[in-house]
Amino acid sequence: MGSTANITGRILAKNINDEGINYGGVLGTGIAKLPELNIGRTGLTEAAAKDAGYDVISVVTVVDDKAHYYPDASFFIVKMLADRNTKKLLGLQVLGKGAVDKMIDIAVTAITMEATLEDLENMDLAYAPPFSTAIHPFAHTVNVLLNKISGNFNTITPYDFAAGKAEGYKIIDASIVPSLKGIPYVDLSKVDGELPEYGKDERLLLVCSKGKRAYMLQNRLKHFGYTNTLVLEGGSILNQI
């Protein structure tokens, strides 16, 4: 890469002049532009992190890339990885139509500084509606991963869902309007008590387009005593239901 070549060339020049600088290496950062889609990644993949001995936990989020009412607003699909015990950030993968580089560069800085999720959750990142959301998409994903680590957000990953690990769960469509053909629909705004058609110990898989509304329904159902709910990470945008 031209970027790392310039970094190492500068270090080489300094060392020729007896400055004795060590090079810390690369994080595997990469970014590419495809038709209508930008993709980027940095740090460890889930498989590589497990091979390195980390107790890996990941989350997939679908987050707005700027205020939704702007004409060119879109969303990022994000996979964030951390060590479950230390909460140290390990890697990030992002795709979307917008500026994925800003997400990747935040992660590069964080991993280089060996930051934990708690170090990152309240950063004063740049915000104005044309550029970002009031809760920055990076911070939003950090919050979701912290909720998952703490047990406040119970999920199934797209990988596990595709592998059939949701077998035995009843799927509930938690979208704003019914969106999944042949799937029972529950309107979050009307859930003000128990759902008579479902037992409190039934295994329920909550699905919406991005995961956010399913998370809110999960919280409400927990309040009313439901003990076996999972949210499908990435919702119907990333998964075939």
N, C-alpha and C positions, 0 to 999 in steps of 0.2 A: 504494500500500500504506500502511496506517495506520502501519506501523513506520517506513518511510522518510520519510513525511510528518512524523512527530514529530521525527525526527533533523534534517531540514532546517529545520523550524520553530524548533528550539532553536538551530541555527547562525545562522539569520536573526536571532533575537533577540540573540544575542551580537554579531553584526556591526553591528546597529543601535547597540549600545553600544561600537562601535569596537574590537572584539577581533580583527578581521581573520582569521577562520578560513576555510580552504578546505574544500570538501566533496569527498571522494574519489570519490563516485559509488557505484552499486550493483553487485553481482555477479550480478544476475539470480536471487537466491535465491527459491525458492518452495516451498511445501509444501501438501498437500491431503489430506483424509481422504475415502476412498471406502468403500463397504461391504466390510468385511473386509480393507481394504488402505489403507496409508498410502504416499504418494509424496512425494519431495522432490528438489530439485536446487539446485546453486549453481555459479557459475563458468562457464567456457566449455563449449559442446558440442564434439564432435570436429570437426564441420564448421567452426564458428566459430574454433576454435583453429588449424586449418589455414589458414583465410583470413587469420588474423592473423600468419602466418609461422612458427608453431611447428612443430618436428619432433615431431609428436604420437605418443605411444604410450599405449594404453589397455589395461585389463584388466577382465573381468567375473568377479566372484566370487559364490559363494553361501555365506554365512557364518552361523553360528548367532547369534541376537540375545541369547541368554543361555544359561546352562547347560541342556543338552538335557533333563535330567531334571525340569525344572520344568513344571508342568501347562500353563502358557501359553507355553512356549518355542516359538519359530518360527525363521525365518531371514530375512536380508536378501539381496536381489539387488542387487549394487553394480556400478556402472561408474565407474572412477576413471581420470582422464586426467592426464598429466604431459608435460613437455617431455623428450624423450629425452636431449638433451645436458646440460642444466642440472639435470634431475630436479626441476624446479620443479613443484609441484602446480598444475594448471590448472582442474580441475573434478571434480564428484562428482554422481552420480545414484543414488538409493536407492529401493527399494520393498520393502515387507514389512508384516507385521501389527503389528510392534513400534514402538519409539520411533525412527523414522527421523530425527526432529529432532536427536537427539544426534549422529548421524553427520554431518548437514548442518552443524550448528553448529561441529563440530570443523574441517570443511573450510573454512567461512567464515573462521574465525580463522586457519587456516594460509595461505589464499590472501591474506588481508589483510596478513599479516606476511611475505608472499613466501617462505614456507618451502619447503624442498626435502623430498623423500621421506626423506632421511637425517635431517633435523631432526625428523621425525615418527615414525620407526620405533620408538623406545624411550621414548615419552612414558609417564609414570606416570598413566595414565587410571584412572578409578574402576572397581574390580572387587569384586563379590560375586556369587555364583551367581544371585540373583534379578534382577540388573541387567545382567550382561554375561558374557563368557567370559574365561577366564584370559589368553588373548591377545585383546585387544579387537578386535571386528570391523573397526574402522577400521584399527588397526595390522596386523591380519591381511591386509587388502587391500593396504596399503602394502608389506608383505613380499612378497606375490605379485607385485606390479608391479615391485619391485626385482629379484626373481628373473627376471622376464621381460626386463627391461632388460639384465641381466648375461648372459643366454643360458643360465641354469640351468633355465629353464622355457620350453619350446617349445610354442607354442599356435596354434590358429586361433580367431579371434573369431567370435561368433555371426553377425555381419554377413557375414563372408567365407564362413562355412559355408553360410549361406542363399543366397549368390551362386554356390554351386557350386565354390568354390575348393579343396574337399577331394576333388575328382574324382580317381580313381586311387588313393586311400588305402583300405586294408582296415580296416574298423571292428572294434574289439575292445570288448566289453562288460567293463568293469573294476569293475562294481558289487559290493557285498558279496555279493549273490546274483544269479543271472541275471535281468536285468530288461528286456532289449531283444529282442523277438521276432525270431527268425531271424538274430541276430547272434552270432558265436562268442564264448564266454565264457572269460575267464582269471581264475582265482582268485589274487589277489595273494599270499595267505598261502602258496601252494604254488609260487611262482616262485622256485626256488633254483638256476636254471641257464638255459641256452638253451632257447628254445621251438622244438622240431624242425619244427613246421608253418609257421614263419615264417623267412624269410631275414633276415640282419642288416642288409641294405640295403633291405629292403622298406619301403614307405611305410605306416605304421600309424597310425590315428587312434584314440586311447584315449578312451573315454567312460564316465562313471559318472553318478550323479544330480547331484552338485554340483561335481565336478572335482577334489576332494581325493584320492580314491583313485586316479584316473587319473594324477594327478601322482606319487603314490608308485610306481605301476607304471612310469611313465616313467623315474624315477630307477633303479629296479631293472633295467630293460631296458638303459639306458645302461651300467650297470655290467657287463652281460654282452655289451656290444659292439654293441647296436642303435643305428643312427645316424640313422634317419629317422622318429622318432615325433613326433606332435603330440597335445596334449590339447585337447579341445573345451571352451572356456571356457563356464561356465554349465551344462554337462552336459545331461542329459535334462530338467532342470527348465525350462530356458530355450529349448531347441532341439527341433525335431521331427526325430527320427532316422529 
